[in-house]
Amino acid sequence: MSTLLSTLGRWSFRHPWRVLVSWLIILGIAGAGAVVLGQGTDNTFSIPGTESQAGLEQLNRSFPAVSGTSAQIIVVAADGDSITDDPYRKDVEDAVEQFADVDDSVLSATSPYDEHVNGMINDDKTAAIIRLQFEGQASDVSAETKDALTDLADELGAELPQGSQTSLGGELFATSIPGVTLTEAVGLLIALLVLIVTFRSFAVAGLPLLTAILGVGVSMAGIFAATAFATVSSTTPLLALMLGLAVGIDYALFIMARHQDQVREGVDPEESASRAVGTAGSAVVFAGITVLIALIGLGFAGIPFLTTMGIAASVAVAVAVAIAVTLTPALLGFLKGRVTGWKRTPRPRRAKKGQEGEPPAAPLNRPKGSERWVAGVTKRPILVSLAVVIGLGIVAVPALSLNLALPNAGVLPKDSQARQSYDLVGEQFGPGFNGPLILTGTIVTSTDPLGLMEDLGDAVAEIDGVKEVALSTPNETADTGIVQIVPETAPDDPATADLVRELRSHHDEWLKKFGIDLKVTGFTAVGIDISDQLGNALLPFGIFVIGLSLILLTIVFRSLWVPITAALGYLLSIIAAFGIVGAVFEWGWFADALHVAKVGPIISFMPIILMGVLFGLAMDYQVFLVSRMREDYVHDKDSKNPDASTASATQIKRAAALRAVRSGFAGSAKVVTAAGLIMFAVFVAFVPEGDSSLKPIALGLAAGIAIDAFLVRMTLIPALMAILGEHAWQIPRWLEKILPSVDIEGEAVERERHLADWPGDDTVVAADDLVMADAGIEALHMRVAPGGSAVLTGGVPGTRRVLALALAGRVAPDSGLLRVAGHLLPGRAAWVRAHVGVVLATEAGATASDLSEALRGRPALVVIDGVDTLSSAQRDQLAARLRDADAATAVVLTGASSAPALDVLASAGRSAADVIDISTRSAQHSDESSEVTA
C-alpha cells in the first residue's frame, strides 16, 4: 500500500491542477445532486421489529385518526379566572374550528370542552388543551401548515383576556432542525492558530483547512443528495460536518508535517511529497479505515436511522482520507519548496554578573518540551500510570448516573415556544401529559367492544405509575381498540420506561382475561424501545470495537502488549468521557456555562456514537506515536543483542527499549499534540450553541479526545511502554507467522529509497540472497537482461513453481532482494503483475493460447513453469509464440530437466540461456551471480 500511495503522491505533486480541478468537479456534481435531489432531513425515528413500531403500524391500518403525529395548544387562564368561563370557552371553540380548517393534513381538532373528551381541562380548571391530530408523521406536515398553526395560536392568545397564556407545542414541534452558528467558526480559528504555530508558516497552515473544508463540502452535498433515496435525520449532516472537519484537518496535518520536516532536511520537494504520502499517508489510510469500520459498525444496534448516521459519517471520513492523499500533495506541488516556514531564532545564554566583557555565549541546546515530558513520565512510570488510571477512574464516576432517552421538546432552548408549551403542560397537567402511552389491540371478536374497552381501561388505571386513562375506546369499525394512558412521570424519566415494561408484563394476563393481544406504542414508547435497544447494543459493539483494535494493532505492531495497552487506554478514555458528559448533563456541573437547556437524560445514541468515533481517533494517535517508537527500537543495534540470557544483555535491551520510547515520543509528539488540540477545538466549538441532540455528543468527543491524546496516549502509554521495556515488542513465533503483513509506516517506501541504485544495471530480473524458506530456496542469485533467457531446474516441482510465481509478483519472498521489470518486490508486486506474464504449464488446460495471453501487451518478462511436462506438439506451439514475441521480452522457463526448455528456446531463436540449478545453489548457498544476457 505504501508504494502505491507514494506513486500517487508523486503524480499528484507533478499534476496539481488536474487534481484540484478534479475535486472541484466532484464538488460541483455533488452540489448539483444536493440541489436537484435533496428532499430535506427527517427526524422521524422508527425501529423495525419492536412492539411499539408494530403497534404504530397496526394503528396506521385500523385507527389512522390516532396513528399520526399530533400537536397541542395549551391555554392557561389569568390568575383568579377559570378556563371554563365564557370569555375563554368562546374564543377557544372558535379557534378549534379555525385549526380544523387549516388544510387537509389536519385530521381533527378536538375542543377541551367536548363532552366526549376527558382530561383536556386540568383539575383546577386553570388550563385547557386543544388537541390536533395529523395525517402521517411530523416530516409529512409542511412548513406552511406549521406557520399557519403558529399564526392561529398567536391570534388566539391576542383575543384571550389579559394575563392568560397560550403556547403551541406537541410532537409536531418536539424536534428542531440544527444549524451551524458562528461559534463553530471559532473552532476553525483555533485550529488555524495551532497550525500556524506548528508549521511556522501562514501559507502551509491554511492548506489543511482548505482540504478539510473542500472534503466537508463534498460529503455534505452527497449526504443531502442521498435524502432522495434514504431517510436522514437532521443530526446526521452535523455529525458528518464535525467529523469531516476534525479528521480532514488532522490527516492533512500528518502528511504536511512529515513533508515539511523532510524538506527542511534538504530532501527534494517532489521526492519528499512522495515519501510523505507513502509513509504518513499509509498511517492516515489505516487510521481512516479503522474509523470507517467503527462507524459502519453502528449497524450493530439494528436501528435504521443510526445505521444511516454511521454510513454518512463514514462517507465524510472516506472523503477526508481520499483528499488527504491526493489533494494535499497537489497543493504542496503548487508551493514547491516554499514550505519550510520561518526559522526559530535560538536564544543566547544570558551572561552572569562579572562576565559582561566576555564574548557572547553559544545558544543553549535545551531539551524540547516533549523530551522533558517523556523523560519525566518514564522516570517514574509506575507512579504516573497509577495516577492516570485512578484519576480517570474518579472522572468516570458520573457515568454511573447516565440515563438515555430520545430528545423531546423538554430539551429545546427555554425561549422556544415548543419548550414553553412543554413546561406549561407539565406544570398544569403533570409531567406525564407530555408523553402519553397507547395500548392497542384487535377486538374484532368482541360482542361488546364499548364494554370491553371500558373494562380494560379500568384494569390499566390500577397499574402503579398510571396517573389516568384519558381514553379507552374502539375505532369506528369496532375492530381495534386503544387505551390512551397518561403516566405520572415525564417521557424521559426512567420511571416511565419502567411503566412501559410493567404494562408489557401484563400482556398474557390481559390476553387471557380480555382476549386482546395488546401492544404498548406511541411516540414515548418508541423512544423507550430505541433507548433500550441501543443500551443492549453497547456491550456487543464494545466487544467488537475492542476486539478489532486488538487484532489490527497486533497485525501492525507485531506485538501483544501494545494492542492490550491501547485497548485499556481506549476504555479509560471512553468511561472518562462518559463521566464528563454525566457530570454536565446529569449532575448539572457547568450546565449554564455550556448553555445546556435542561439537565436530565441524554440522547440515547450518544454512547454508541462516541464509542465508535473515539475508537478510530484513538487508534490514530496510537499508531502515530507507537509506530515511531517501534521504528527507533528496531533500528537500535542494542535491541538485536542475540544473547538475552544474561542479566547484562537484558539490561542492554531494556535500555534500548527505553531510548526508543523517549526518542519516538519526542519525534511525533509535536504533530500528535497539534492534532489533539485541533480536534478538541473543532468538537468543543459545537457545544455552547450546538443543537440539543448534538451537544452531548460534541462534549463527549471533545473530552474524549483531550483525555485520550494527552493523558492516555502521551502520558499513560509511554509510562506503560517504559514498564514493559523490551517485552512490549515480543510476540510468539507461531502468531507472527500467521499474521498478514501490513505496512503503515512506509517501510517499503524507505526500502525503495535505500535500494534505488541496486542492482546498477538494466536487468529485467535481479535477485540477491533470495530466500523462500518453505520452498527450500536460500541465498539465490540471478540476473536476466532485457531479451535474455534463463532456465530454472532442480528441486521438486513445488519449489520451481513458487520461484516462478515470485518472479511474476504473485508470491512474496521471505527475505533477500528481488527486482523485476524495474520494480522492487514485494512492495511493487502490483506493478510487476502488470508487466510480467506467467503461464503454469503444469495445470490442466494450459495451452499456447495461455501463452498468447501472457505475451499480450509486450511484457518485460514472461515466466513459464513446467515446460518439461508439455507434449512435443505443445512445445512446438510454445516455441512459435516465443519466436513471434517482442525481442526485448525476457523469458524464464522452469522444468525438472533443462533439455526441453533449451530446445524450446533454440527453436524460438532465443540466445543461449543460463541454466540455474536451484537445488545446487540452495545447498551450497552460492554467492555467485548468474548473468543472463541477450
N, C-alpha and C positions, 0 to 999 in steps of 0.2 A: 504493500500500500504506500509506503513512504517514497518509493521510487516513482510510482505513478503520480503522487502529489508533487514531487519535486519537478517532474517534467511539466505538469500542469502549471506550477508556479512560474517556471521559466517562460513557458509560452504566454501566459498572462502578462508577465513583465514586458515581453517583447511586443505584445499587441494590446496595449492598454485601451485604445479607442474601441477596438472590436468588443472587448469585454464590457466596457462601460455602456456602449450603445446597446449591446445585447440585454443587459439588465434593465436599461431604461425601456426597451421594447417590451420586456416581460412585465414591467410595472404598468406600462400603458395598456397591455392586453388585460391584465388582472383588474385594473381600474375600470376599463370599459365593461368587463364582465360584472363587476360590482354594481355599476350604474344600470346596466340593462337587465340583469338577472336578479339583483338584490330584492328580497321580499321583506327585509327587516327581521329583527330578532323576536323570539317568542319565549316568554317566561312561564309557559305552561309546563308544569312538572308532571311527569307520569312515570309509572314503574310497573311494566307488564308482569303479570304473574302473581301480583299481590291481591289480597282480599279487597282492599279499598279500590283498586283500579277495576277489578271485576265488578264491584258494586256500582261504580260510576258508569261502566259500560251497560250494565243492566238498566240503570235509570235512564240512560240515553235512549234505550229502545222502548221502554214501557212507561216512563214517567219523565218526559223531556222538560216538563214545567219546573222541575227542581234539580235537573242534572247540570244545567249550565252555570255560568258564573253569576254573581249577584252583586248588588250594591245597596247601600242603605243611607238614608238621610236621617240623622238624629236631630230632634228639636227639643231644646231644653227651655222650659218656661222661666220667666223672670222671677226673682225672689218674691215669695208670697203668692204667686199665681199658680193656678192648676192647669195642667196641659189639656184637661177636658173642658175648660171654659170655651165659650163660643168664639172669641176672637181667634184662638188657636185652632179650634176644630174646623172652622170655615176655611181659613187660609190653607191649612194642611190638606183638607179634602180637595180644594181647588187645585192645589199643586199636584196631588196624586193623579188627577185627570190629565194635567199637562205632561207629567212624566210618562204616563202610559201612551201618549200620542207622539213621543219624540221621534221614533221610527220603528220599522218592523223588527229590529233586533230586540226590542223590549217586549218580552212575552207577557209580563204582568207588572202592575204597580199596586201594591197592597196597602190599604189605609190602616193605620193602627186602630181606627175606630170601627173597623169591620166587625160585626157581631160574630162572625165565624172564625175569627182570629184571636188567639190568646197570647199574652206575653209581650205585645208590642208597646205596652204602656207600663212603666215601672210601678212598683207598689206604692210609692209616694205620690204618684200622679204628677211628677215634675218633669218627666221626659217621655217622648214617644219616638217611634222609629217607623219610617216609611221604607218598605222593602221592595226592591226592584229585582226582577228575575229576567235574565237574558238568554238568548239562544246561543249556544256554543260557549267556548272558553273566553277568557279575558282577551286573548290575542285576536279573537274574531270581532270584537267590538271596535268600531272605527274611532279615530281621534275626533272626528266631527261629532259623533254621538257623545263622547266624553265631554267635549266642550259644551254641548247643548245641556247636558245634565248639570254641569258646573254653573252655567248661566241661570238655569231654573232654580238651583239651590240658593244662589245669591239673591234672586228675586224674592224667593220665599223668606229669606232672612230679613230683607228690607221691609216686607209687608207685616211681619210679626211685631208684637208690642216691644217697646224699647226695653232693653235688659235681657231679652231672650237670646239664645244661641242656636245657630244652625250649622251643621257640618256634614259634608258629603264624604263617604268612605265605603268600606266593604271590600270584598275580594277583588273587585274590578280595579280598585285603586291601591291594592296592597303591596304592589311592587313598583319600583321606579326604574327608569332607564338610566343607567350610569353614563357619565360623560367624562371627558378629560378637562382638567382645570389647570390654571397657571401653576398650582403647587407642583404638579408633575414636572413642569419645565424646570423647577428648582433642582430636581434630581439630576436632570441633564446638565445643568450649570455646574453642579458639584462634580459630576463625572468629568466635565471638561477641565476643571481646575486640577483634579487628580491626574488627568492625562498630561497636562502641561508640566506639572512637577515631575512626572515620571519620565517623559520624553525630553524635557528641556527644549521644546520646540512647539511654537504655535501651529505651524502647518501640519506637523506629524500628529499632534494632539487632536486635531479636528477630523482626521481620517477615520478613526474608529467610530466616532459619532455619525459621520456621513454614511458609512457602510451599514451601521445599525439602523438608522432611520430609513434608508432605502429598503433594507430587508423587512422592516416592520411594515412599510408601505405595501410591499408585495404580498406579505402574508395576510395583512388585514383586508386588503382588497379581495384576496382569494376567499377569505372566510365569509365576507359579505356576499360574494358571488355564490358561495355554497348554500346560502339560505334558500335558494330556489329549489334545492334538492333535499335539504335536511333541516331539522328544527334546531336552531342555535339560540341559546339563552343570551340575554344581554350581558351577562358576566363574562362570557366566553371571549369576545374580542378584547376586552380589557385585560384579561389574564394573558392572552397571546401577546398583547402590546407590552405588558410588563415583562414577560419572559423574553420576548424578542429583543427588546432594548438591552436588557441585562446581559444575556448571553452574546448578543451581537457585538456589543462593545468589548466584552471580555475576550471573545475569540479573536477579534482583530488585534486586540492588545497583545495577546500571547505571541502572535506571529510577528507583529511590528517590533516588539521588544527584542525578539531574537535577531531580526534583521538589523536593527539599529546597533546592537552590540557587535555584530559581525562586521558591519561597515566601519564602525569605529576602530576595529582591529585591522582594517586595511583590506578586507575582502571586497572584490569587485561587486558592485550593487546587483547586477544580474545574477551572478553566482550566489550572492547572499540571499536574494529573494527565493531562489530555487531551493537552497538549503533550508531556509526558514520555513517554507511551506512543507518541505519534506520531513522536517523534524518537529517543530512546534505544531505544524498543520496536522501531522499524524495524531498527536495528542488531542488536538481540537476535534478531529473526526471521531476519535474514540470517546471523548467526553460527550460529544453531541449524540452519539449512538446510545450511550447509557441513559441520557436524559430522554431520548425518544422511547426507549424500551420502557422506562419507568412511567412515562406519560401514557403510552398506549396501554400499559398495564392497569390503568384506571378502569378499564373494561372489566376487571375482576369483580367490581361491585354489581355488574349486571344492570346498571341503570342507564338508559339511553342518553339522557342529557349529559351525564358525567362522561360517558364514553366519547360523545361528540366534543366535549370540552377538552378531553385529553388529546384527541386527534388534532383538533385545531391548534392547541398549544404545541404539539409535536411538529406540525407544519411550520410554525413560526421558528422553532429551533432548527429544523432541517434547512430552511431558507437561510438562517443565520450562518450555519456551517458552510453551505454552498457559497455564499457571498464571501465568507472569510478566506476560503482557499482559492477564490478566483478574482474577486474584485479587489481584495486587499493587495495582492502582488501587482495588479494592474495599476492601482493608484500609486504604488511605490515606483512603478515604471514611469509615471509622469514626473515624480520627484527626482528620479535617478539617484545621485549621490548626496542630495541635499536633505539628509535625514539624521545627521549626526547631532544636531541641536547645539546649543551654546555650551561652551566648556565651563566646568567648575573652576573657580579660582581658589587654589589651596591657601589656607590661612597660614601666614608665617608665625613662628613661635614668638611669643612676647619675651622681650629681653628682661632679665631680672635686674634689680637695683644694683648699680655698680658696674653694669655691663653695657651701658649705653654706647660706649666708644667702640665696642666690638662689631665686627661685620654682621649683617643680618643672618639669623639662623635659618637653616633649611626648614621647609614646611614639615609639620608633624605628620607622620604617617599613622593616623589614628585608625583603630578598627572601626568598621562600619557599624551602624546601629544594629543591623541584623546579626553581625558577628558577635557583638556583645550580648545580644539577646540569647542566641543559641548557646553561647558559652555558659551563660548563667543557668539556662534551663538544663543543660546536660551536666552541669557540675553537681547538682543535687536532684537527679531525675526522679527518685522515689518520692521525695517531698513534693516536688512540682506535680507529679501525677496524682498523688493523693489530694492535693489542694484543688486541682481542676475537677476531679471526679466528685469530691464532696461538695464543692461549690456549685457545680451544675446540678447535683442531686437536690440541693436546697432550692435552687431556682426552679426546679421541676415540680415542687410541691403543689403549687396552684393548679397544675394539670389534673389533679385528682378531683377538682371541682368542675371540670368542663362538662357542660350539658349541650347537646346538639339539637338543633331544630331548623326547619326551613324558615327563611325570612318572611315576616308579615308586616303589616302597617305599623306595628309597635316599634320597629327598629328604624323607621324613617325619621328624618330630621324633625325636631319639635315644631318647626314653623310650617311643616307640610299639612295640608288640610286633611289628608287621609290619616296622618298620625293624630291630629287633634280629634278627629271623629273616633278613632280607636280608643283614645284616652277617655273621651266623654262617655262612650258606650260602657267601658269598663267601670267608670265611676258611677254611672246612673243605673246600670243593669247588672253589674257584676262582670268580672273578667272573662267568664266563660261564654258570655254572649257574643264575643268577638270570634269564637271558634266553635260553632255548633257541630255536633256529630249527627250522622244519619244512619239509622238502621233500615235496611231494605231487604225485601224477600218476596217470593212469588206466593200469592194467596188464591190462586185460580181454583183450588179445590174447596175453598171455604163456602159454606152456605149462608154465613152471616159475616161478611167482611167488615162491616162497621163495628159490630160487637167484638170480633176477633182483634181488630187493631186497638180498640179501647182496652181490652184485657191485657194485650201486650204492652201498651203504654203504661198501664198501672204496674206491671211487673218490672219494667225498666226503671220507673220512678223510684223503686225501692233500693236500687243499687247505690252503694256509697260513692260519692263523687258526682252524682247527678243532681243538679240544682232543680231542674224542672224538665218536664216533657212538653215542649212548645207545640208539637203537632204529632198526631198519630192517626193516620187516615189512609184509606185505599185511593187508588187513582180512579179516573172516570170509568174505566172499563172493569174495575174491581178485580184485576188480575195481579196487581202489585201493590204492596203497602209500604209506607215509610213511617218511621218514627224519628222526629227531629228532637235531639237531646241538647240541652244547654248544660255544660259542665260547670262545676263550681270554680274551676281554675282556668287560667289563660291558655291559649292554644300552645304556647311554647313552654308551659310549665310541665315538669316531669310527671306531676300528678295526673295531668290529662292523658299522657301516654299510658300511665298505669290504668286509668279508667277504660281506655280502648282495649287493653289486654283483658281487663275484668269482663267487659261486655262480651268479648270473643270467647271467654272461658265458659259462658252460659249457652253457647251455641247448641250443644247436644241437648241440654235441658229444655230449652225453648223449642227445639225441633220436635222433641218428644211430646211436649205439652201443647204446643200450638200448631204443630205441623208446618212450620215455616223455616226454610233454610236461609237464615239471616246473615247478612254481611254488614260490617261496620265500614262506612265510607264517608265521603265529604272531603273538603279541602284540608281540614285539620288532620283527618285520618291518613290521607295520602302523605302529608308531610311527616307524620309519625312513622309510617311504614318506610319511607325513604331514609329517614334518620336511623331506624333500626337496621335496615339492610346495609347502610354504609358502615354502621358500627360493627356489624358482623363481618364485613369485608376487611376491616383493618388488620386483623391477625393474619389471614392468608396473604393479603397484599404485603404486609410487613415481612412475612417469611419469604415471599417471592423477591422482594427488593433486597433484603439482606443476603439471601442465598445467591442472588445474581451478583451482588458485589463481591462475595467470597469467590465465586467462580471466575469472574472477569479479572479481578486483581491477582488471583493465583496464576492465571494464564499470563498476565502482563509481567508480573514481577518475579515469577518462578520462586515463590516463597509461600509459606503457610502463615507465618506470623504477621506479615504485612497486611494481608486481607483481614485477618482476625482483628488486629488493632484498628484498621479502617472501619470495619463494621461496628465495633464497640464505640468508636468515636462518633459515628453516624447516629447510633442510638442515643448517645448523650446529647447530641445537638438537637435531635427531634424532641426528646422529652423536655429539654430546657426551653425550646421554642414554644411547645405546648404550655409550659409553665408561665411564660411571659404573657401569652395570649390569655390564659386563665386569670392571671393577676389583673389585667386591664379590663377584660370583658365580663368576668365573673365577680372578681373582688372589687372592681371599680378603681384600682390604682391608676392615677394619671388619666382617667376616663375623660374628664373635662378638657384637659390639655390637648388630648388627641381627638376631641370632638366626637366622642362616642355617644350616639343618640340615646341608647338605652343599655344599661348593664343587665346581662342575662345570657341565655343560651346563644351560642354562636352558630353560624351557618353550618349545616350538617356535613357538607363535603369539604370543609376546611382541612380536617386531619389527613384525609387520604391524598388530597392535592399537595399539601405541604410535604407529606412523606415522599411522594413521587418526585416532585421538583427538587427538593433539597437533596435527595439521593444523588441525582445527576450532578448537581453543582458541587456537592461534597466530593464526589469522585474526581471532578476537575482538579480541585486543589490537591487531593491525594496524589494524583498522577503527576502533576507538575512539580510538586515538592519531592516526593519519594523517588521518582524516576531519576532526578539529578543525584540524589544520594546513592542510588544503586549504580549509576554510571561512574561516580567517583570511587565507589568501593571496588567495582570490577577492575578499574584501571589502576588501582593501588597495588603495587607489587607485593606488599606485605600480606594482602588478602589471599594470595595464591601460595602461601607457605605450605608445602606438602606435608611437613611434619607437624601435625597439630596435636600429637600425643603428649608432648612435653608442656609443662606449665609456662615456660617462656614463650613457646610458639603460640600458645593460646592467648597470652597477653599481647603478643605482636598483632595477631589477627583482630583482637578486640580493640586495640589502639587504632588499627586501620579502619575498623567499622565506625569508631567514634569520630575519626577525622572526616570520614565520608558524610556522616550526619551533619557535622558542622559546615563543611565546605559546600555540600549540596544544598543545605538550607540557605546559606549566605548567597549562593548563586541564583536562587529562584525566589527568595523572599520578597524582593522588590516588586516583581511582577504579581505575585500572589497577593501582596498587600494592596497594591493598586486595584487588582481585580475585585478583592473583597470590599474595598471602600466604594467602588463604583456600583457593584450590585446592591450594597446596603443603601446607597444614596437613591438608586432608581426605585427600589422596593419601598423604602420608607417614605418617599415622596407621595405615594398613593394612600398613605394612612390618614393625614389630617382632614383632607377634604374628599376622601375617596367614598365610593358607594358603600352602603352599609353591608352589602354582601361581600364586597372585595376587601374591605378594611381589615378584618381579622386575618385573611389570607396574606395580605401585604405585610401586616405587622409580624406574622409568624415567619414569613420568608426573610424579612429584614433582620429579625432577631436571630433566626436560624443561621443565616449567612454570617453575621458578625460572630456568633458563638463558634460556628464550625471553622471559619477561616482563621480567627485569631486565638481562640482558646484551645480548640481541638487540633487543627492541622499544624498550627505554628507554635504550639506550646506542648500539648499532651503527646502528640505523635513523636516529635524529636526526643522527648523525655523517655517514652517507651522504647524507641529505637536505641537510645543510649543504654537502657537497661538490658535489652536483648543482645546488644553487641553483634557479633558475627552470626549468632543464631537466627537473627532476623532474615538472613538471606539463604537459609538452608531449606531444602525440600527433598523428600525421598526420591531416589533414582527412578523407581518404578512410576511414580507420579509424573516426574518430569518427562519421561518418555512418551506418555500418552497425551500430554498436553499439546495443543496446537501452538504454533509459533505466531505471535502477533507482535509486529514491530511498530510500537507507538513512539519510540524515542528516536526514530530516524537512523537506526544503526546501518541499514542498507545504504542510505544516502552517504553517511560518513565513510562506509567501506568503499563505495564507488569513488569517493573523493581521494582516498588514500591510494587506490589502485588505478587511478586514471591513466597512468603511463604504462601499466602492465598489459600485455607482455612486451610492448615496444615495437610491434610489427603489425602487419595487416592480416594475420592469420584468421581464418574463419573459426577454427576450433583451437583453443589453447587451454590446457589443463596442467596444473602443477600440484603434486601431493594430494590428488583427489582421493577421497575416502568415502566408500559406501559400505559400511560395516556389515549390514545384513546380507549384502550380495558377495561379501568376501573380497571387495576391491579396496586395496590400500596403496597409497603413495603412487598413483598412476600419473604419468607424464605423457603428454602427446601434443602434437601440433598438426593442423591441416590448413594448408594455404588455399587461397581462392582458386577454384577449379581443380584442386587436388583430390586425392582419394586415399582412403585408409580401410584396412580390413582388420576387424577385431575378432580374434579366435581364442580358444581355450576356455576353461571353466565350464560350468553347466549352462544349459540354455537360459535359466532364470537369471544368471549373472550377466550374460550378454544382453538380455532384454532390458534389465534395469539400467545398464550403462547406456544403451541406445535411447531409452526414454529420458535419461538425464541429459544427454547431448541435445535432445529435442525439446528440453524445457518442461517435460511432463513430470519428472521426479526430481526432488531436491537432494543434492549430495549432503553427506553428513558434515564434511569439512573439506578444506583444500580450496584451490582456486580454479574456476571454470568460467571462461568467456566464450560465447558462441555468437557468431554473426555480429560481433562488436558489442554485445550486451553481457554484462556480468550477471552470473547466476548465483543464488536463486532470486535475487532482487528483481531482475528484469525478465522473469520467466514468461510473462505475458507477451513481451516483445519478441522473445525467442520463438515462442509458439507461432507467432505471426510470420516469421521469416524462415522457419525451418519446417520442411515436410517430413513426415515419418510414415513408414509402412511396416506393419508387423506381419511379415510374410508367413509366420508360423500359424497365424489364425486362419480358421476355415473361411474360405471365400476371398482371401487376399489375392487379388489378380493384378494384371497390368493396368486396369482402369484405376485401381487404388494408387498406383504409382503416378499415373497421369494427374490425379487429383493432388498428390503431394508435390508434383512439379509445377502445378499451376501458379502463375504469378512470378515465375523466375525466383525461387527461393535461394537464399545464400547457401543453404545446406540441405541435403536430403539424407535421411538415415533409414536404412533398410535392414531389418532384423530377420535372421533366419534364412539367408539366401540358399544355404545348402539343403533346405527342406523342399525347395521348389523342383518341379519336374524340368526336363530338358527344354520342353516347349515353353514353359513359363519363364525359364532363364533367358531364352532367346527373345521373348517379348520384352523382358526387363532390359536386356541389352539394347534393343531397338529404341525403347523410350529414353534411355540414358544417352544414346547417340544423338537423339533429337533435342536433348535438353540444352540449356544455356551453358556455354563453355565455362563461365565463371562460377557455376554451381558446384560446390564441393560435395563429395559423396563419401559416406561411411557405411560399410557393409559389415554384417556380423554373421558368423557361422562356426560350426564345430570344426570345420576344416577350411583352410584358406583357398584351396584349389578352385571350388565352384565360384567363389567370389572373384578370384583373379581372372578366371575365364570370362565372366560376365563383363568385367572392366575392360579386358582386352578386346572383346567383341564390340564393345561400345566405343572403342577408340580412345579410351582413357589412358593417361600416362601411368607409368609404373607406380603401384601403390605400396605404402609401407604396411607390413603385416605386424600387428601388435598382439602378442600372446598375453592375454590378461592374467592367466593363472601364473605364468612365469614372473611377470612384473609384480604381481601381488605377493608372491612368495619371496622374491628377492628384495622387495621394497626398493626397486631401482630408482636412482636419482637421475638417470639419463633421460633426456627428452627425445622424442621421435619426431623428426621434422619431415613433413609431407609436402612436397612442392608440386606445382602444376607441371 
